[in-house]
């Protein structure tokens, strides 16, 4: 018997099934990935370009002019604004006060936040409520916090004066909180601590919850007490979180403006003035935009130098051994 049709031995694909293609060229794959990444990054890059890079360039350019903020700057003075800045007692005082804010924030605010985080990381009733209470001040805007403490420390009728006026050791503070140059800066630091320590507390809580319980249990089995476990186990494992917190605290202290402006406007007699407040005073009150630009450039350079030092000596240590490329290579 003969077959009327010959049999085709070649493999057939199921009807409608997609055919497999060979591997794409690596260059095409990289190009498609680059285009997709650029598409998603484009909005953020545009915002960064228009609201960060361009203002930095404009501030640097206008710092070489004597300019009132209207029209195009044309009175070129070279480095005169920077020479004036170097001899300005108010700006030099801003540097000293900024240094004090950084040191006292690191010495008071961060240890308080760490201690609170350690306590609230323990098993206790209502710890979620306590976390919300301590974090709540950070949610408030600086303007609301400034107005609130302006009322609390109001001379004579404020809540603070009412509480301390009859106390033997604190009675002399009544009426002096923000009105006396000797007490204005410590009072401002107390307000800053109340406002921002909850933010650092939450950072520390996240770091503490990332520490494996097995490590702490092993230390307990070896006979380590609570303090020894904290000093020898918890703190070393929490070091990257601590460094991030220090970085944010320092940068925030350098750029502090709104809370100071609402509570004291930098007074009395420049006792609480910061670089940002001085920049605002010269730029938008005295219309010396060129000099204000020089102050902004100085703030930018201080922040950049600190950021580069942090990246060189702290961030690189945190990234050692981490996966920095696709595939873990």
C-alpha positions as CSV (number, residue, x, y, z in Angstrom):
1,X,0.0,0.0,0.0
2,X,1.5,3.3,-1.0
3,X,1.0,6.6,0.9
4,X,-0.5,9.4,-1.0
5,X,1.4,12.0,1.1
6,X,5.0,11.9,2.4
7,X,5.6,12.3,6.1
8,X,7.7,15.4,7.1
9,X,10.1,14.4,9.9
10,X,10.9,18.1,10.8
11,X,9.6,19.2,14.2
12,X,6.4,21.2,14.0
13,X,5.3,23.9,16.4
14,X,1.8,23.8,17.8
15,X,-0.5,26.0,16.0
16,X,-0.5,29.5,17.5
17,X,2.4,28.8,19.8
18,X,5.1,31.6,19.8
19,X,8.4,30.7,18.4
20,X,11.4,31.0,20.6
21,X,13.9,33.6,19.6
22,X,17.6,33.5,20.1
23,X,19.3,35.5,22.8
24,X,19.4,39.2,22.2
25,X,22.6,41.0,21.7
26,X,24.0,42.4,25.0
27,X,24.3,45.9,23.5
28,X,20.6,45.9,22.6
29,X,19.7,44.7,26.1
30,X,21.8,47.4,27.8
31,X,20.3,50.1,25.5
32,X,16.7,49.1,26.3
33,X,17.5,49.0,30.0
34,X,19.2,52.4,29.9
35,X,16.2,53.9,28.0
36,X,13.7,52.4,30.5
37,X,15.8,53.7,33.5
38,X,16.1,57.2,31.9
39,X,12.3,57.3,31.3
40,X,11.5,56.6,35.0
41,X,14.3,58.9,36.2
42,X,13.5,61.8,33.9
43,X,10.9,63.6,36.2
44,X,13.2,63.4,39.3
45,X,16.2,64.6,37.2
46,X,14.2,67.5,35.8
47,X,13.1,68.6,39.3
48,X,16.6,68.2,40.6
49,X,18.0,70.3,37.7
50,X,15.5,73.2,38.0
51,X,15.2,73.4,41.8
52,X,18.7,72.4,43.0
53,X,21.4,72.8,40.3
54,X,20.1,76.0,38.7
55,X,19.6,77.8,42.1
56,X,23.2,76.7,43.1
57,X,24.6,78.1,39.9
58,X,22.6,81.3,40.2
59,X,23.6,81.9,43.8
60,X,27.3,81.3,43.0
61,X,27.0,83.7,40.0
62,X,25.3,86.5,41.9
63,X,27.8,86.2,44.8
64,X,30.3,88.1,42.6
65,X,27.9,91.1,42.2
66,X,26.5,93.9,44.3
67,X,22.9,93.2,43.4
68,X,19.6,94.2,45.0
69,X,17.5,91.3,43.5
70,X,15.8,93.3,40.7
71,X,16.9,93.2,37.1
72,X,20.0,91.5,35.8
73,X,23.1,91.8,38.0
74,X,25.7,94.1,36.4
75,X,27.7,95.6,39.3
76,X,30.6,93.1,39.4
77,X,32.6,93.3,42.6
78,X,34.6,90.1,42.4
79,X,35.5,88.6,45.8
80,X,34.3,91.6,47.7
81,X,31.3,89.9,49.2
82,X,33.5,87.0,50.4
83,X,36.0,89.4,51.9
84,X,33.1,91.1,53.7
85,X,31.9,87.7,54.8
86,X,35.2,86.8,56.3
87,X,35.3,89.9,58.5
88,X,31.6,90.0,59.4
89,X,31.2,89.4,63.2
90,X,27.6,88.3,62.7
91,X,28.5,85.6,60.2
92,X,31.5,84.4,62.3
93,X,29.1,84.2,65.3
94,X,26.8,82.2,63.1
95,X,29.6,79.7,62.5
96,X,30.2,79.4,66.2
97,X,26.5,79.1,67.1
98,X,26.1,76.5,64.3
99,X,29.0,74.5,65.8
100,X,27.3,74.7,69.2
101,X,24.0,73.5,67.7
102,X,25.8,70.5,66.1
103,X,27.7,69.5,69.2
104,X,24.8,69.9,71.6
105,X,22.5,68.0,69.2
106,X,24.9,65.1,69.1
107,X,25.5,65.3,72.8
108,X,21.8,65.7,74.0
109,X,19.3,64.9,71.2
110,X,20.8,61.7,69.8
111,X,21.6,60.0,73.2
112,X,18.1,60.8,74.4
113,X,16.6,59.3,71.1
114,X,18.8,56.2,71.4
115,X,17.8,55.6,75.1
116,X,14.1,56.0,74.3
117,X,14.4,53.7,71.3
118,X,16.1,51.0,73.4
119,X,13.3,51.3,76.0
120,X,10.5,51.2,73.5
121,X,12.1,48.2,71.7
122,X,11.4,46.1,74.8
123,X,8.2,44.2,75.3
124,X,5.8,46.4,77.2
125,X,2.2,47.3,77.2
126,X,1.2,50.3,75.1
127,X,4.6,50.7,73.5
128,X,2.9,51.5,70.1
129,X,1.2,54.4,71.8
130,X,4.4,55.7,73.4
131,X,6.1,55.5,70.0
132,X,3.3,57.6,68.4
133,X,3.5,60.1,71.2
134,X,7.3,60.6,71.0
135,X,7.2,60.7,67.2
136,X,4.2,63.2,67.0
137,X,6.3,66.4,67.5
138,X,8.3,65.6,64.3
139,X,5.0,65.4,62.3
140,X,4.2,69.0,63.3
141,X,5.5,71.7,61.0
142,X,8.3,73.9,62.3
143,X,6.0,76.9,62.0
144,X,3.4,75.3,64.3
145,X,6.1,74.2,66.8
146,X,7.6,77.7,66.8
147,X,4.3,79.4,67.4
148,X,3.5,76.9,70.2
149,X,6.8,77.4,72.0
150,X,6.6,81.2,71.5
151,X,3.3,81.0,73.5
152,X,4.8,78.6,76.1
153,X,7.8,80.8,76.7
154,X,5.9,84.1,76.6
155,X,7.4,86.4,79.3
156,X,5.1,86.8,82.3
157,X,2.0,84.9,81.2
158,X,3.6,81.9,79.5
159,X,3.2,78.4,80.8
160,X,7.0,78.1,81.4
161,X,7.1,81.1,83.7
162,X,4.0,79.9,85.5
163,X,5.7,76.6,86.3
164,X,9.1,77.8,87.4
165,X,8.5,81.2,89.0
166,X,8.0,79.6,92.5
167,X,10.8,77.1,92.2
168,X,14.0,78.0,94.1
169,X,16.5,77.0,91.5
170,X,14.6,77.8,88.3
171,X,12.7,80.9,89.4
172,X,15.4,83.2,87.9
173,X,14.6,81.8,84.4
174,X,11.2,83.4,84.5
175,X,10.8,85.9,81.7
176,X,14.3,85.2,80.3
177,X,13.7,82.2,78.0
178,X,13.9,83.8,74.6
179,X,14.5,87.4,75.7
180,X,17.9,87.0,77.4
181,X,21.0,86.3,75.2
182,X,22.4,84.0,77.8
183,X,19.3,81.7,77.9
184,X,17.9,82.0,74.3
185,X,20.3,79.5,72.6
186,X,19.9,76.8,75.3
187,X,16.1,77.3,75.2
188,X,16.2,76.9,71.4
189,X,18.2,73.7,71.7
190,X,15.6,72.3,74.1
191,X,12.9,73.1,71.6
192,X,15.0,71.5,68.8
193,X,15.4,68.4,71.0
194,X,11.7,68.1,71.6
195,X,11.0,68.6,67.9
196,X,13.5,66.2,66.3
197,X,14.4,63.5,68.7
198,X,11.4,61.4,67.8
199,X,12.6,61.2,64.2
200,X,16.0,59.8,65.3
201,X,14.2,57.5,67.8
202,X,12.3,55.9,64.9
203,X,15.5,55.5,62.9
204,X,17.1,53.7,65.9
205,X,14.0,51.6,66.4
206,X,14.3,50.4,62.8
207,X,18.0,49.6,63.4
208,X,17.3,47.8,66.6
209,X,14.6,45.6,65.1
210,X,17.1,44.6,62.4
211,X,19.4,43.0,64.9
212,X,18.8,39.2,65.0
213,X,17.5,38.0,68.4
214,X,19.8,34.9,68.1
215,X,22.9,37.1,68.5
216,X,21.5,38.7,71.7
217,X,20.4,35.3,73.0
218,X,23.9,33.8,72.3
219,X,25.5,36.7,74.3
220,X,23.1,36.0,77.2
221,X,24.0,32.3,77.2
222,X,27.7,33.3,77.4
223,X,26.9,35.2,80.5
224,X,26.8,38.8,79.2
225,X,24.5,41.1,81.2
226,X,22.2,43.8,79.7
227,X,24.8,46.5,79.7
228,X,27.5,44.2,78.2
229,X,25.1,43.1,75.5
230,X,24.3,46.7,74.7
231,X,27.9,47.8,74.6
232,X,29.4,44.8,72.8
233,X,26.6,43.6,70.6
234,X,23.9,46.2,70.1
235,X,26.0,49.2,69.5
236,X,28.4,47.7,67.0
237,X,25.5,46.3,65.0
238,X,23.7,49.6,65.2
239,X,26.8,51.6,64.1
240,X,25.6,52.2,60.4
241,X,22.3,53.5,61.7
242,X,24.1,55.8,64.2
243,X,26.3,57.2,61.5
244,X,23.2,58.0,59.3
245,X,21.5,59.7,62.2
246,X,24.6,61.8,63.0
247,X,24.8,62.8,59.3
248,X,21.2,64.0,59.2
249,X,21.5,65.8,62.5
250,X,24.6,67.7,61.4
251,X,23.2,68.7,58.0
252,X,19.9,69.7,59.6
253,X,21.7,71.9,62.2
254,X,23.8,73.7,59.5
255,X,20.6,74.5,57.5
256,X,18.3,75.3,60.4
257,X,16.1,78.2,59.5
258,X,12.3,78.0,59.9
259,X,12.1,77.0,63.6
260,X,14.5,79.8,64.5
261,X,12.8,82.3,62.4
262,X,9.4,81.7,63.9
263,X,10.5,81.5,67.5
264,X,13.1,84.3,67.8
265,X,13.9,85.6,64.3
266,X,17.5,85.2,65.3
267,X,17.4,87.4,68.4
268,X,17.9,88.8,70.9
269,X,21.1,90.6,69.5
270,X,21.9,87.7,67.2
271,X,22.0,85.2,70.1
272,X,20.1,82.5,68.1
273,X,20.9,83.6,64.6
274,X,22.1,80.9,62.2
275,X,23.7,81.2,58.7
276,X,20.3,80.6,57.0
277,X,18.6,83.3,59.1
278,X,21.5,85.8,58.3
279,X,21.2,84.9,54.6
280,X,17.4,85.6,54.7
281,X,17.9,88.9,56.5
282,X,20.4,90.2,53.9
283,X,18.6,88.8,50.9
284,X,14.9,89.5,51.6
285,X,15.0,92.2,54.3
286,X,18.0,94.3,53.2
287,X,17.9,93.4,49.5
288,X,21.6,92.6,49.3
289,X,21.2,89.5,47.2
290,X,24.9,89.3,46.2
291,X,26.0,89.1,49.8
292,X,23.2,86.7,50.6
293,X,24.4,84.6,47.7
294,X,27.9,84.5,49.2
295,X,26.4,83.2,52.5
296,X,24.5,80.5,50.7
297,X,27.7,79.5,48.9
298,X,29.5,79.2,52.2
299,X,26.7,77.1,53.6
300,X,26.8,74.9,50.5
301,X,30.6,74.4,50.8
302,X,30.4,73.6,54.5
303,X,27.7,71.0,53.9
304,X,29.5,69.6,50.8
305,X,32.8,69.2,52.7
306,X,31.1,67.4,55.6
307,X,29.2,65.2,53.1
308,X,32.4,64.2,51.3
309,X,34.2,63.5,54.5
310,X,31.2,61.4,55.6
311,X,31.2,59.5,52.3
312,X,35.0,59.0,52.5
313,X,35.3,57.8,56.1
314,X,31.8,56.5,57.1
315,X,29.7,55.5,54.2
316,X,32.5,53.5,52.5
317,X,32.9,51.5,55.6
318,X,29.1,50.7,55.7
319,X,29.2,49.6,52.1
320,X,32.1,47.2,52.4
321,X,31.0,43.7,51.7
322,X,27.6,44.8,50.4
323,X,26.3,43.9,47.0
324,X,27.0,46.8,44.7
325,X,26.2,45.3,41.3
326,X,23.7,43.1,39.6
327,X,24.2,39.5,40.3
328,X,26.3,40.1,43.4
329,X,29.5,40.7,41.4
